Amino acid sequence: MTHTLTLATPLPQTDGGVSAPPLYNPLKKDNYSTFHSSYSSVRKAADLIPTAAMKLFVVLLSVLSVARTVYGECPRPTGGEHMQLITSVTFPAREGTSVKFTCDVGYSTQGPGTVTCTNGQWSSLQLTCQIKSCGSYGEVLNGRVDYSKGIDFGASISIICNNGFYPVGGDPTVNCLVEGWDGRLPDCESIMCDPPKDIANGYFDPRNDEYMHSSVVTYYCNKPYKLKGNKTLECSVNRQFIPEPPTCVLVQCPNPVIEFGIIASGSRPPYKEQSSVTLRCLQGYDMKGSDSVRCNLDSEWVPPLPTCIPIECKTPEISNGEIEGGSRPSYKFQETITLKCSTGYEIKGQKTLTCGEKNQWSAPLPECKLIQCVAPTVKGGVLVEGSRPSYRYNDSVVIECSSGHTMKGESTLTCGITGQWTPKLPECTLIQCPTPTVKGGELVVGSRPLYKYKDSVVFECSSGHTMKGEGSVTCDIKGQWTPKLPECTPNECRTPEVTNGHLVVGLRLSYKYSDTVRFECKSGFKMIGDDTLTCGRNSQWSPDLPQCTPSNNGVIIWTCTSAAAVVVSLSVQWFLHDLSV
């Protein structure tokens, strides 16, 4: 197979002939752009070579040179986490160049860290970097190590002493470095307190030279002193007893004397701590404060002693009313007043009051309320005159009954002094008609529970009955049906009579619709027709009345029904008794 390479562009000419392109171009940019640029130059140069073989040789030689340049250099390699590149090589690196990675401080190295540039690529990096661990610090007495921040490089630990112990010496925190833990944690020593303070007129127990953490001492007072403050103290974590020590005080309160008052009950003097008395004011005086007091550790009565002040009642103010005989600014204990209301108002409550204990009147103040009547409402009626939002004394109204109602009582009313309408409210009674019933008839239109004025109904007579009067009636203003209710009379048939026959079933004085009778013929007679008849709705018997004809001893007489017909045969006789034809 023959391959022909054709170059469209001739190689550039020089004075000495054809000049070939350079076989090696240093990389200026990235590998691809360098290769592309060099290859383009070779093609342009090859176009100047006259023979195809020479052109092919120049192109291949140049391409190989460019490929060696492109694929023989490697960019700067990148390592994994916590690694750094240790090298003086400039990048891109040439074919065969080796560089080395090392782990960061605090990380241990596993595997080789060297990579080599081969065919434009770095060999696989086998190095891994694992953080260093300082491990457990070890056991500590009367406490524990706080490892909440870990035990790896860069972490720190501290000590937590057990209850009743506190840290002494050492470092508050110890850090994990490359060489391990960088210091010594404190020791946990028992908390001890010096003895608490002594108090005047008292002492504490137990007494020791020193006290362990949480130890408790109790204070006591010498007689007749009383303890004021906390009775027990405890050795705390700050190596001091808490809270502050109490004091011993001598307690005695003065006689509880109040003006216009007396001691009603309680302790007798001298009044020592917890002594209590109950006080009372004289009649006509009111107590301000608590009537029961107690002597406290400060030799004071608590709450403070009350005071007794004269009882006075304020002048009562009542809207639309006044005090009979005039009023004063205030009234003394047991004074009495009488209240009255203005015209058009009525008093609600106690009108006579007495000034009593605690500056209060003997009863709640009454009210003078406007005399009002409730809005007049009459079922079935309407207010035609005097309508207003509220109705006061002497207001008048006029009421009329609604259509279909009739009034019982007076239509004009007046609001009276007692708040009642006078005369009393009328009644508007609904005009009603009795439930319409028609014997032998049915209500087909207008049925309802009750029938009011102008209600209409329609009746129809039952089957076999005939209506007398109007089928449609209306309830009138007098509570009567107009026109008057119709009558439905039963349809009657005449008493059936059959010559030479008699009734054997259904004999009665009169015959109404659906009554049934049955006939029989006398002896020697034969029945022609049905023996049973029913009274129809048209007052006719159905079917038609039968006939009783002589039996003729079995002789059948043939009769012509047409005037032009002639009997052409003789009578035929059967001697059969009671033959029906």
TORFI-10113 format. One record per residue (C-alpha): x, z, y; residue number from 1; residue in three letters. Coordinates in steps of 0.02 Angstrom, whole numbers, plus 50000, padded with zeros to 5 digits. Example, Ala and Ser with C-alpha at 12.3 -4.5 7.8 and 13.67 -1.06 7.14 Angstrom:
2
> 50615, 50390, 49775, 1, ALA .
> 50684, 50357, 49947, 2, SER .
//
This chain:
581
> 50000, 50000, 50000, 1, MET .
> 50068, 49952, 50170, 2, THR .
> 50034, 50056, 50329, 3, HIS .
> 50055, 49976, 50498, 4, THR .
> 50078, 50083, 50654, 5, LEU .
> 50030, 49996, 50814, 6, THR .
> 50081, 50071, 50982, 7, LEU .
> 49984, 50000, 51127, 8, ALA .
> 50099, 50060, 51265, 9, THR .
> 50281, 49995, 51274, 10, PRO .
> 50427, 50116, 51290, 11, LEU .
> 50495, 50134, 51466, 12, PRO .
> 50637, 50014, 51510, 13, GLN .
> 50807, 50061, 51582, 14, THR .
> 50953, 49960, 51643, 15, ASP .
> 51039, 49979, 51475, 16, GLY .
> 50886, 49942, 51371, 17, GLY .
> 50756, 50054, 51289, 18, VAL .
> 50771, 50245, 51311, 19, SER .
> 50695, 50362, 51178, 20, ALA .
> 50600, 50523, 51224, 21, PRO .
> 50686, 50692, 51201, 22, PRO .
> 50670, 50760, 51024, 23, LEU .
> 50649, 50945, 51077, 24, TYR .
> 50548, 51016, 51217, 25, ASN .
> 50555, 51206, 51248, 26, PRO .
> 50383, 51290, 51241, 27, LEU .
> 50315, 51315, 51416, 28, LYS .
> 50134, 51360, 51377, 29, LYS .
> 50041, 51396, 51217, 30, ASP .
> 50091, 51313, 51055, 31, ASN .
> 49949, 51190, 51051, 32, TYR .
> 49971, 51123, 51228, 33, SER .
> 50159, 51105, 51200, 34, THR .
> 50134, 51008, 51039, 35, PHE .
> 50003, 50898, 51120, 36, HIS .
> 50113, 50861, 51270, 37, SER .
> 50266, 50818, 51164, 38, SER .
> 50166, 50708, 51047, 39, TYR .
> 50094, 50611, 51195, 40, SER .
> 50270, 50581, 51263, 41, SER .
> 50327, 50515, 51093, 42, VAL .
> 50183, 50394, 51087, 43, ARG .
> 50223, 50327, 51258, 44, LYS .
> 50406, 50305, 51210, 45, ALA .
> 50365, 50222, 51045, 46, ALA .
> 50264, 50091, 51133, 47, ASP .
> 50430, 50023, 51204, 48, LEU .
> 50511, 49997, 51031, 49, ILE .
> 50493, 49818, 50976, 50, PRO .
> 50479, 49841, 50787, 51, THR .
> 50347, 49940, 50694, 52, ALA .
> 50474, 50027, 50581, 53, ALA .
> 50573, 50090, 50726, 54, MET .
> 50416, 50149, 50813, 55, LYS .
> 50362, 50246, 50657, 56, LEU .
> 50533, 50326, 50638, 57, PHE .
> 50537, 50386, 50819, 58, VAL .
> 50361, 50459, 50808, 59, VAL .
> 50392, 50553, 50644, 60, LEU .
> 50558, 50623, 50704, 61, LEU .
> 50481, 50687, 50865, 62, SER .
> 50329, 50764, 50778, 63, VAL .
> 50441, 50859, 50658, 64, LEU .
> 50542, 50926, 50803, 65, SER .
> 50386, 50984, 50896, 66, VAL .
> 50311, 51064, 50739, 67, ALA .
> 50471, 51163, 50711, 68, ARG .
> 50460, 51226, 50889, 69, THR .
> 50274, 51271, 50881, 70, VAL .
> 50260, 51355, 50710, 71, TYR .
> 50427, 51446, 50713, 72, GLY .
> 50383, 51573, 50851, 73, GLU .
> 50268, 51729, 50845, 74, CYS .
> 50174, 51818, 50987, 75, PRO .
> 50190, 52005, 51020, 76, ARG .
> 50121, 52096, 50867, 77, PRO .
> 49989, 52233, 50877, 78, THR .
> 49987, 52390, 50771, 79, GLY .
> 49852, 52511, 50717, 80, GLY .
> 49788, 52671, 50799, 81, GLU .
> 49917, 52800, 50853, 82, HIS .
> 50062, 52674, 50834, 83, MET .
> 50190, 52604, 50957, 84, GLN .
> 50310, 52456, 50945, 85, LEU .
> 50497, 52499, 50956, 86, ILE .
> 50594, 52338, 50996, 87, THR .
> 50700, 52250, 51128, 88, SER .
> 50642, 52077, 51072, 89, VAL .
> 50562, 51963, 51200, 90, THR .
> 50405, 51872, 51148, 91, PHE .
> 50362, 51749, 51081, 92, PRO .
> 50489, 51791, 50944, 93, ALA .
> 50585, 51661, 50846, 94, ARG .
> 50570, 51627, 50661, 95, GLU .
> 50643, 51768, 50555, 96, GLY .
> 50638, 51901, 50693, 97, THR .
> 50594, 52078, 50633, 98, SER .
> 50519, 52218, 50738, 99, VAL .
> 50471, 52399, 50696, 100, LYS .
> 50319, 52509, 50728, 101, PHE .
> 50326, 52700, 50732, 102, THR .
> 50187, 52832, 50737, 103, CYS .
> 50143, 52930, 50894, 104, ASP .
> 50201, 53109, 50916, 105, VAL .
> 50097, 53224, 50807, 106, GLY .
> 50065, 53094, 50673, 107, TYR .
> 50157, 53076, 50507, 108, SER .
> 50222, 52907, 50446, 109, THR .
> 50170, 52832, 50280, 110, GLN .
> 50241, 52662, 50225, 111, GLY .
> 50364, 52543, 50309, 112, PRO .
> 50338, 52499, 50491, 113, GLY .
> 50437, 52334, 50496, 114, THR .
> 50355, 52162, 50512, 115, VAL .
> 50443, 51990, 50512, 116, THR .
> 50399, 51826, 50599, 117, CYS .
> 50373, 51692, 50466, 118, THR .
> 50300, 51519, 50499, 119, ASN .
> 50231, 51578, 50665, 120, GLY .
> 50147, 51733, 50591, 121, GLN .
> 50196, 51916, 50571, 122, TRP .
> 50204, 51989, 50398, 123, SER .
> 50073, 52119, 50348, 124, SER .
> 50100, 52294, 50423, 125, LEU .
> 50106, 52427, 50286, 126, GLN .
> 50124, 52577, 50403, 127, LEU .
> 49985, 52709, 50419, 128, THR .
> 49985, 52856, 50540, 129, CYS .
> 49899, 53019, 50492, 130, GLN .
> 49878, 53165, 50611, 131, ILE .
> 49983, 53317, 50570, 132, LYS .
> 49897, 53481, 50520, 133, SER .
> 49963, 53655, 50557, 134, CYS .
> 49860, 53731, 50416, 135, GLY .
> 49790, 53908, 50414, 136, SER .
> 49868, 54034, 50533, 137, TYR .
> 49850, 54169, 50402, 138, GLY .
> 49754, 54332, 50383, 139, GLU .
> 49733, 54453, 50529, 140, VAL .
> 49686, 54636, 50515, 141, LEU .
> 49523, 54699, 50591, 142, ASN .
> 49476, 54528, 50657, 143, GLY .
> 49466, 54343, 50621, 144, ARG .
> 49543, 54181, 50685, 145, VAL .
> 49431, 54064, 50784, 146, ASP .
> 49463, 53889, 50712, 147, TYR .
> 49319, 53808, 50808, 148, SER .
> 49440, 53680, 50887, 149, LYS .
> 49520, 53634, 50720, 150, GLY .
> 49695, 53653, 50646, 151, ILE .
> 49766, 53478, 50680, 152, ASP .
> 49897, 53429, 50808, 153, PHE .
> 49840, 53473, 50985, 154, GLY .
> 49711, 53603, 50929, 155, ALA .
> 49715, 53785, 50985, 156, SER .
> 49659, 53947, 50903, 157, ILE .
> 49617, 54123, 50964, 158, SER .
> 49578, 54292, 50886, 159, ILE .
> 49410, 54381, 50880, 160, ILE .
> 49425, 54567, 50846, 161, CYS .
> 49297, 54661, 50744, 162, ASN .
> 49175, 54780, 50829, 163, ASN .
> 49270, 54935, 50882, 164, GLY .
> 49437, 54844, 50899, 165, PHE .
> 49521, 54754, 51044, 166, TYR .
> 49668, 54630, 51056, 167, PRO .
> 49840, 54701, 51096, 168, VAL .
> 50000, 54598, 51129, 169, GLY .
> 50030, 54419, 51072, 170, GLY .
> 49962, 54262, 51154, 171, ASP .
> 49778, 54239, 51196, 172, PRO .
> 49786, 54063, 51122, 173, THR .
> 49909, 53978, 51002, 174, VAL .
> 49929, 53787, 50999, 175, ASN .
> 49964, 53668, 50853, 176, CYS .
> 50125, 53570, 50895, 177, LEU .
> 50238, 53454, 50794, 178, VAL .
> 50335, 53602, 50727, 179, GLU .
> 50176, 53703, 50688, 180, GLY .
> 50089, 53848, 50778, 181, TRP .
> 50185, 53887, 50939, 182, ASP .
> 50157, 54075, 50956, 183, GLY .
> 50086, 54238, 50888, 184, ARG .
> 49907, 54297, 50905, 185, LEU .
> 49871, 54475, 50967, 186, PRO .
> 49843, 54620, 50848, 187, ASP .
> 49671, 54704, 50836, 188, CYS .
> 49687, 54890, 50869, 189, GLU .
> 49552, 55023, 50864, 190, SER .
> 49462, 55060, 51030, 191, ILE .
> 49488, 55242, 51085, 192, MET .
> 49413, 55333, 51235, 193, CYS .
> 49479, 55482, 51332, 194, ASP .
> 49361, 55634, 51344, 195, PRO .
> 49214, 55611, 51467, 196, PRO .
> 49197, 55707, 51630, 197, LYS .
> 49145, 55890, 51636, 198, ASP .
> 48990, 55937, 51738, 199, ILE .
> 48950, 56091, 51842, 200, ALA .
> 48834, 56217, 51759, 201, ASN .
> 48841, 56121, 51596, 202, GLY .
> 48948, 56056, 51453, 203, TYR .
> 48958, 55917, 51322, 204, PHE .
> 48980, 55916, 51133, 205, ASP .
> 49082, 55877, 51029, 206, PRO .
> 49247, 55903, 51120, 207, ARG .
> 49398, 55803, 51055, 208, ASN .
> 49565, 55743, 51123, 209, ASP .
> 49508, 55562, 51101, 210, GLU .
> 49355, 55470, 51034, 211, TYR .
> 49336, 55314, 50928, 212, MET .
> 49230, 55167, 50984, 213, HIS .
> 49041, 55201, 50976, 214, SER .
> 49068, 55389, 50970, 215, SER .
> 48930, 55485, 51060, 216, VAL .
> 48936, 55648, 51158, 217, VAL .
> 48785, 55751, 51214, 218, THR .
> 48772, 55850, 51377, 219, TYR .
> 48683, 56017, 51396, 220, TYR .
> 48644, 56127, 51549, 221, CYS .
> 48664, 56314, 51564, 222, ASN .
> 48505, 56414, 51599, 223, LYS .
> 48408, 56405, 51716, 224, PRO .
> 48474, 56232, 51758, 225, TYR .
> 48395, 56069, 51702, 226, LYS .
> 48480, 55908, 51652, 227, LEU .
> 48457, 55763, 51773, 228, LYS .
> 48519, 55594, 51710, 229, GLY .
> 48572, 55527, 51540, 230, ASN .
> 48592, 55658, 51406, 231, LYS .
> 48705, 55554, 51290, 232, THR .
> 48858, 55446, 51329, 233, LEU .
> 48946, 55322, 51213, 234, GLU .
> 49126, 55262, 51197, 235, CYS .
> 49118, 55078, 51250, 236, SER .
> 49228, 54926, 51220, 237, VAL .
> 49315, 54953, 51388, 238, ASN .
> 49379, 55121, 51320, 239, ARG .
> 49268, 55224, 51436, 240, GLN .
> 49110, 55328, 51408, 241, PHE .
> 48951, 55249, 51477, 242, ILE .
> 48838, 55276, 51571, 243, PRO .
> 48885, 55401, 51706, 244, GLU .
> 48873, 55587, 51657, 245, PRO .
> 48715, 55684, 51708, 246, PRO .
> 48704, 55834, 51826, 247, THR .
> 48630, 56008, 51804, 248, CYS .
> 48510, 56059, 51942, 249, VAL .
> 48408, 56215, 51980, 250, LEU .
> 48223, 56165, 51992, 251, VAL .
> 48091, 56260, 52096, 252, GLN .
> 47952, 56184, 52203, 253, CYS .
> 47868, 56269, 52355, 254, PRO .
> 47688, 56329, 52349, 255, ASN .
> 47571, 56177, 52358, 256, PRO .
> 47470, 56222, 52513, 257, VAL .
> 47356, 56093, 52599, 258, ILE .
> 47243, 56117, 52752, 259, GLU .
> 47055, 56121, 52712, 260, PHE .
> 47099, 56123, 52527, 261, GLY .
> 47127, 56243, 52382, 262, ILE .
> 47215, 56247, 52212, 263, ILE .
> 47080, 56215, 52085, 264, ALA .
> 47183, 56240, 51927, 265, SER .
> 47359, 56231, 51854, 266, GLY .
> 47522, 56329, 51845, 267, SER .
> 47559, 56491, 51938, 268, ARG .
> 47712, 56524, 52048, 269, PRO .
> 47858, 56513, 52040, 270, PRO .
> 47840, 56327, 52012, 271, TYR .
> 47979, 56263, 51901, 272, LYS .
> 48012, 56090, 51832, 273, GLU .
> 47857, 56013, 51748, 274, GLN .
> 47739, 56140, 51830, 275, SER .
> 47576, 56053, 51880, 276, SER .
> 47424, 56096, 51986, 277, VAL .
> 47257, 56015, 52029, 278, THR .
> 47198, 56022, 52211, 279, LEU .
> 47025, 56008, 52288, 280, ARG .
> 46962, 55985, 52467, 281, CYS .
> 46829, 56096, 52543, 282, LEU .
> 46652, 56026, 52559, 283, GLN .
> 46638, 55904, 52702, 284, GLY .
> 46817, 55846, 52680, 285, TYR .
> 46884, 55700, 52583, 286, ASP .
> 47051, 55695, 52493, 287, MET .
> 47179, 55563, 52535, 288, LYS .
> 47307, 55552, 52395, 289, GLY .
> 47314, 55615, 52216, 290, SER .
> 47228, 55779, 52170, 291, ASP .
> 47353, 55812, 52028, 292, SER .
> 47540, 55844, 52066, 293, VAL .
> 47692, 55894, 51961, 294, ARG .
> 47858, 55980, 52004, 295, CYS .
> 48005, 55863, 51966, 296, ASN .
> 48193, 55887, 51944, 297, LEU .
> 48219, 55862, 52131, 298, ASP .
> 48110, 56016, 52167, 299, SER .
> 47978, 55903, 52242, 300, GLU .
> 47794, 55881, 52205, 301, TRP .
> 47755, 55708, 52138, 302, VAL .
> 47659, 55618, 52193, 303, PRO .
> 47665, 55692, 52370, 304, PRO .
> 47536, 55828, 52413, 305, LEU .
> 47369, 55753, 52471, 306, PRO .
> 47280, 55787, 52637, 307, THR .
> 47100, 55838, 52671, 308, CYS .
> 47015, 55745, 52813, 309, ILE .
> 46837, 55770, 52883, 310, PRO .
> 46707, 55656, 52802, 311, ILE .
> 46633, 55529, 52925, 312, GLU .
> 46527, 55379, 52882, 313, CYS .
> 46534, 55222, 52987, 314, LYS .
> 46377, 55158, 53070, 315, THR .
> 46300, 55035, 52946, 316, PRO .
> 46277, 54859, 53010, 317, GLU .
> 46128, 54765, 52941, 318, ILE .
> 46082, 54588, 52991, 319, SER .
> 45906, 54567, 53059, 320, ASN .
> 45881, 54755, 53052, 321, GLY .
> 45919, 54919, 53145, 322, GLU .
> 45927, 55108, 53130, 323, ILE .
> 45767, 55196, 53178, 324, GLU .
> 45795, 55303, 53335, 325, GLY .
> 45955, 55211, 53384, 326, GLY .
> 46132, 55216, 53316, 327, SER .
> 46296, 55313, 53346, 328, ARG .
> 46478, 55265, 53315, 329, PRO .
> 46489, 55378, 53161, 330, SER .
> 46392, 55506, 53061, 331, TYR .
> 46450, 55672, 52991, 332, LYS .
> 46438, 55734, 52813, 333, PHE .
> 46256, 55750, 52751, 334, GLN .
> 46178, 55665, 52905, 335, GLU .
> 46032, 55550, 52861, 336, THR .
> 45974, 55385, 52938, 337, ILE .
> 45826, 55266, 52909, 338, THR .
> 45841, 55076, 52923, 339, LEU .
> 45705, 54950, 52965, 340, LYS .
> 45698, 54759, 52971, 341, CYS .
> 45647, 54641, 53111, 342, SER .
> 45479, 54551, 53108, 343, THR .
> 45476, 54413, 52979, 344, GLY .
> 45602, 54503, 52869, 345, TYR .
> 45581, 54624, 52727, 346, GLU .
> 45700, 54761, 52670, 347, ILE .
> 45780, 54748, 52500, 348, LYS .
> 45857, 54910, 52438, 349, GLY .
> 45860, 55094, 52491, 350, GLN .
> 45807, 55113, 52673, 351, LYS .
> 45852, 55300, 52690, 352, THR .
> 46038, 55341, 52675, 353, LEU .
> 46140, 55503, 52681, 354, THR .
> 46325, 55519, 52728, 355, CYS .
> 46410, 55585, 52571, 356, GLY .
> 46577, 55609, 52483, 357, GLU .
> 46723, 55491, 52513, 358, LYS .
> 46646, 55433, 52679, 359, ASN .
> 46517, 55334, 52583, 360, GLN .
> 46330, 55320, 52611, 361, TRP .
> 46223, 55386, 52470, 362, SER .
> 46165, 55211, 52419, 363, ALA .
> 46221, 55032, 52448, 364, PRO .
> 46163, 54960, 52615, 365, LEU .
> 45997, 54870, 52601, 366, PRO .
> 45971, 54691, 52658, 367, GLU .
> 45843, 54619, 52777, 368, CYS .
> 45796, 54458, 52695, 369, LYS .
> 45694, 54323, 52777, 370, LEU .
> 45518, 54323, 52708, 371, ILE .
> 45509, 54159, 52615, 372, GLN .
> 45391, 54080, 52495, 373, CYS .
> 45453, 53972, 52355, 374, VAL .
> 45419, 53787, 52375, 375, ALA .
> 45237, 53761, 52324, 376, PRO .
> 45231, 53653, 52170, 377, THR .
> 45070, 53613, 52081, 378, VAL .
> 45076, 53518, 51919, 379, LYS .
> 44977, 53360, 51944, 380, GLY .
> 44974, 53386, 52133, 381, GLY .
> 45071, 53325, 52285, 382, VAL .
> 45116, 53406, 52452, 383, LEU .
> 45037, 53300, 52588, 384, VAL .
> 45069, 53411, 52741, 385, GLU .
> 45201, 53540, 52791, 386, GLY .
> 45345, 53487, 52680, 387, SER .
> 45513, 53566, 52734, 388, ARG .
> 45676, 53627, 52653, 389, PRO .
> 45617, 53809, 52651, 390, SER .
> 45455, 53901, 52689, 391, TYR .
> 45453, 54054, 52802, 392, ARG .
> 45320, 54179, 52844, 393, TYR .
> 45163, 54096, 52920, 394, ASN .
> 45212, 53919, 52869, 395, ASP .
> 45064, 53816, 52805, 396, SER .
> 45050, 53670, 52684, 397, VAL .
> 44913, 53556, 52618, 398, VAL .
> 44908, 53502, 52435, 399, ILE .
> 44808, 53362, 52354, 400, GLU .
> 44790, 53322, 52171, 401, CYS .
> 44865, 53162, 52102, 402, SER .
> 44756, 53022, 52039, 403, SER .
> 44679, 53069, 51874, 404, GLY .
> 44677, 53255, 51916, 405, HIS .
> 44544, 53370, 51987, 406, THR .
> 44577, 53523, 52098, 407, MET .
> 44524, 53700, 52062, 408, LYS .
> 44554, 53813, 52213, 409, GLY .
> 44600, 53789, 52398, 410, GLU .
> 44705, 53644, 52462, 411, SER .
> 44773, 53732, 52620, 412, THR .
> 44896, 53876, 52592, 413, LEU .
> 44995, 53996, 52707, 414, THR .
> 45157, 54091, 52670, 415, CYS .
> 45107, 54276, 52679, 416, GLY .
> 45197, 54438, 52727, 417, ILE .
> 45236, 54474, 52544, 418, THR .
> 45319, 54306, 52518, 419, GLY .
> 45170, 54241, 52420, 420, GLN .
> 45058, 54092, 52459, 421, TRP .
> 44884, 54139, 52514, 422, THR .
> 44762, 54098, 52446, 423, PRO .
> 44850, 54072, 52280, 424, LYS .
> 44907, 53899, 52228, 425, LEU .
> 44768, 53784, 52166, 426, PRO .
> 44767, 53701, 51996, 427, GLU .
> 44763, 53513, 51970, 428, CYS .
> 44697, 53488, 51797, 429, THR .
> 44723, 53324, 51709, 430, LEU .
> 44564, 53223, 51685, 431, ILE .
> 44550, 53198, 51498, 432, GLN .
> 44425, 53119, 51384, 433, CYS .
> 44391, 53182, 51208, 434, PRO .
> 44470, 53088, 51064, 435, THR .
> 44354, 52939, 51037, 436, PRO .
> 44281, 52923, 50862, 437, THR .
> 44150, 52800, 50801, 438, VAL .
> 44073, 52826, 50630, 439, LYS .
> 44095, 52669, 50530, 440, GLY .
> 44220, 52602, 50657, 441, GLY .
> 44409, 52596, 50682, 442, GLU .
> 44517, 52618, 50839, 443, LEU .
> 44623, 52459, 50843, 444, VAL .
> 44699, 52467, 51019, 445, VAL .
> 44754, 52616, 51128, 446, GLY .
> 44778, 52757, 51002, 447, SER .
> 44876, 52904, 51077, 448, ARG .
> 44887, 53095, 51064, 449, PRO .
> 44777, 53123, 51217, 450, LEU .
> 44672, 53013, 51329, 451, TYR .
> 44689, 53022, 51518, 452, LYS .
> 44597, 52948, 51663, 453, TYR .
> 44595, 52756, 51655, 454, LYS .
> 44657, 52750, 51475, 455, ASP .
> 44565, 52615, 51376, 456, SER .
> 44534, 52593, 51190, 457, VAL .
> 44459, 52456, 51082, 458, VAL .
> 44352, 52485, 50928, 459, PHE .
> 44303, 52372, 50784, 460, GLU .
> 44173, 52411, 50653, 461, CYS .
> 44227, 52433, 50474, 462, SER .
> 44183, 52303, 50347, 463, SER .
> 43997, 52305, 50310, 464, GLY .
> 43951, 52375, 50479, 465, HIS .
> 43880, 52298, 50637, 466, THR .
> 43929, 52356, 50814, 467, MET .
> 43797, 52409, 50937, 468, LYS .
> 43869, 52423, 51113, 469, GLY .
> 44040, 52379, 51190, 470, GLU .
> 44199, 52381, 51083, 471, GLY .
> 44312, 52419, 51236, 472, SER .
> 44286, 52584, 51330, 473, VAL .
> 44384, 52672, 51471, 474, THR .
> 44410, 52857, 51516, 475, CYS .
> 44326, 52883, 51686, 476, ASP .
> 44356, 53011, 51825, 477, ILE .
> 44226, 53127, 51750, 478, LYS .
> 44319, 53137, 51586, 479, GLY .
> 44191, 53029, 51497, 480, GLN .
> 44205, 52862, 51406, 481, TRP .
> 44123, 52719, 51498, 482, THR .
> 44027, 52626, 51442, 483, PRO .
> 43976, 52749, 51309, 484, LYS .
> 44053, 52736, 51138, 485, LEU .
> 43979, 52598, 51027, 486, PRO .
> 43888, 52627, 50862, 487, GLU .
> 43934, 52545, 50697, 488, CYS .
> 43779, 52538, 50588, 489, THR .
> 43797, 52496, 50404, 490, PRO .
> 43734, 52325, 50351, 491, ASN .
> 43578, 52347, 50236, 492, GLU .
> 43500, 52232, 50109, 493, CYS .
> 43315, 52224, 50073, 494, ARG .
> 43253, 52311, 49917, 495, THR .
> 43280, 52180, 49782, 496, PRO .
> 43124, 52128, 49686, 497, GLU .
> 43117, 52013, 49535, 498, VAL .
> 42949, 51959, 49466, 499, THR .
> 42927, 52014, 49286, 500, ASN .
> 43088, 52113, 49303, 501, GLY .
> 43140, 52289, 49351, 502, HIS .
> 43294, 52386, 49407, 503, LEU .
> 43388, 52479, 49275, 504, VAL .
> 43540, 52530, 49381, 505, VAL .
> 43554, 52568, 49569, 506, GLY .
> 43377, 52615, 49615, 507, LEU .
> 43378, 52699, 49789, 508, ARG .
> 43278, 52705, 49949, 509, LEU .
> 43394, 52588, 50046, 510, SER .
> 43541, 52475, 50006, 511, TYR .
> 43701, 52465, 50108, 512, LYS .
> 43850, 52353, 50100, 513, TYR .
> 43935, 52354, 49929, 514, SER .
> 43790, 52441, 49841, 515, ASP .
> 43762, 52369, 49666, 516, THR .
> 43604, 52350, 49562, 517, VAL .
> 43565, 52282, 49388, 518, ARG .
> 43401, 52203, 49330, 519, PHE .
> 43316, 52178, 49162, 520, GLU .
> 43168, 52066, 49125, 521, CYS .
> 43009, 52129, 49047, 522, LYS .
> 42978, 52099, 48865, 523, SER .
> 42932, 51919, 48833, 524, GLY .
> 43033, 51859, 48980, 525, PHE .
> 43206, 51785, 48990, 526, LYS .
> 43326, 51807, 49137, 527, MET .
> 43392, 51657, 49224, 528, ILE .
> 43542, 51705, 49333, 529, GLY .
> 43654, 51860, 49345, 530, ASP .
> 43580, 52028, 49306, 531, ASP .
> 43703, 52122, 49422, 532, THR .
> 43695, 52100, 49612, 533, LEU .
> 43797, 52170, 49759, 534, THR .
> 43740, 52197, 49939, 535, CYS .
> 43855, 52085, 50045, 536, GLY .
> 43922, 52108, 50220, 537, ARG .
> 43792, 51983, 50283, 538, ASN .
> 43649, 52095, 50218, 539, SER .
> 43615, 51971, 50076, 540, GLN .
> 43622, 52004, 49889, 541, TRP .
> 43756, 51912, 49798, 542, SER .
> 43736, 51817, 49689, 543, PRO .
> 43556, 51762, 49715, 544, ASP .
> 43416, 51861, 49634, 545, LEU .
> 43386, 51810, 49453, 546, PRO .
> 43220, 51748, 49383, 547, GLN .
> 43123, 51816, 49235, 548, CYS .
> 43033, 51673, 49148, 549, THR .
> 42924, 51677, 48992, 550, PRO .
> 43026, 51657, 48835, 551, SER .
> 42892, 51532, 48758, 552, ASN .
> 42936, 51581, 48580, 553, ASN .
> 43087, 51473, 48579, 554, GLY .
> 43006, 51319, 48657, 555, VAL .
> 43118, 51230, 48777, 556, ILE .
> 43024, 51128, 48903, 557, ILE .
> 43118, 50985, 48976, 558, TRP .
> 43065, 50937, 49148, 559, THR .
> 43120, 50787, 49247, 560, CYS .
> 43200, 50826, 49412, 561, THR .
> 43169, 50657, 49489, 562, SER .
> 43000, 50586, 49536, 563, ALA .
> 43045, 50418, 49459, 564, ALA .
> 43099, 50494, 49293, 565, ALA .
> 42988, 50493, 49139, 566, VAL .
> 43001, 50604, 48988, 567, VAL .
> 43036, 50492, 48843, 568, VAL .
> 43049, 50620, 48707, 569, SER .
> 42944, 50757, 48637, 570, LEU .
> 42972, 50942, 48654, 571, SER .
> 43099, 51017, 48538, 572, VAL .
> 43062, 51188, 48470, 573, GLN .
> 43185, 51316, 48404, 574, TRP .
> 43119, 51465, 48325, 575, PHE .
> 43256, 51575, 48389, 576, LEU .
> 43207, 51734, 48473, 577, HIS .
> 43279, 51779, 48644, 578, ASP .
> 43378, 51617, 48665, 579, LEU .
> 43453, 51609, 48839, 580, SER .
> 43470, 51443, 48928, 581, VAL .
//
